[in-house]
């Protein structure tokens, strides 16, 4: 069986001489041009991301939290990059440490809970989940800087500590409200005219 990744498929499309491939080639050129624009002006990328979420039907309040979460995540990964953490697979391991301490679940466990496969987990978090996820990553960034953590092992420890800050706050809220923050709900199987989280049993 012949296989190709996404980049390979695009290259194959570009090499097809048939006129039927022209719409795809024009689309690729348009996307490439937009990407160059975003490199020159990162604000355009942010606007396009907002517009994409809006087109999918996400509420404005959710979009604002998600965009803030993206910025906090980028700040954390920038900090890791400065501190000799290899992007793959070490970023994934550190992220799992934060998630375990914050929610009691690794990202892969969290995705299974929500019935997700290839989808982005953050795109299927509700407001509180996004907030505590942001708190865990922001706390990790602050602790990492304060301790001047270097290398994978030291950053793994600060990732756990940052997640624990958010985890304690989550447990406190749950004890006061009697409701779990971690939810099975997601943004799948929702009518296009009404993007709200479907009701499911969270127990």
C-alpha positions, 0 to 999 in steps of 0.5 A, a space after each residue: 500500500 502506498 501512503 503519504 503524510 499531509 505534506 506529501 499529499 499536497 506535493 502530489 496535488 501540486 504535481 498533477 497536470 490535470 485541470 481538475 487539480 487547479 482548484 486545489 492548487 489555488 487553495 494551497 496557494 491561498 493558504 500559503 500566502 495567508 501563512 506568509 502574512 501571519 509570519 509578517 503580522 502574527 495578529 492576523 493569525 489570531 484573527 483567523 483563529 477567532 474567525 474559525 472558532 466563530 464559524 464553528 459556532 463556539 460562543 464568544 466567551 469560550 473563544 476569549 478563554 481559548 485564545 488566552 489559553 493559547 497565549 499562556 501555552 505559548 509562553 510556557 513552551 517558550 520558557 521550556 525551549 530556553 531551558 533545554 527541554 527537547 520539543 518531542 517527546 519531552 513537551 508531551 511528558 511535561 504537559 501530561 504531568 501538568 494535566 495529571 496534577 490539575 485534573 487527575 488525568 493525562 491528556 490521552 485519558 482525558 480524550 478517552 473520557 470525552 470520546 475524542 480521537 484525533 480532535 484537539 482536547 482543548 477545543 472540547 473543554 468547557 469554560 472551567 476546564 479551560 480556566 484550570 488548564 490555564 492556571 496549571 500552565 501559568 503556574 508552571 511558567 511562574 514556578 519554572 522561572 522562580 526556580 530557574 529550572 534547567 533540563 528535562 528533570 527539573 522542568 518535570 518537577 516544576 510542571 508537577 508543582 504548577 499542576 498541583 496549584 491548579 489541582 488544589 484550586 479545582 478540588 476546593 471549588 468541587 468541595 464548595 459546589 459539589 460538582 465535578 470540574 472534569 466533564 465528559 461533555 464535548 463539542 461533537 454531535 452538536 447541530 451547526 446552528 446551536 454550538 453548546 455542550 451536549 447534556 451528558 451524565 458526568 458521573 
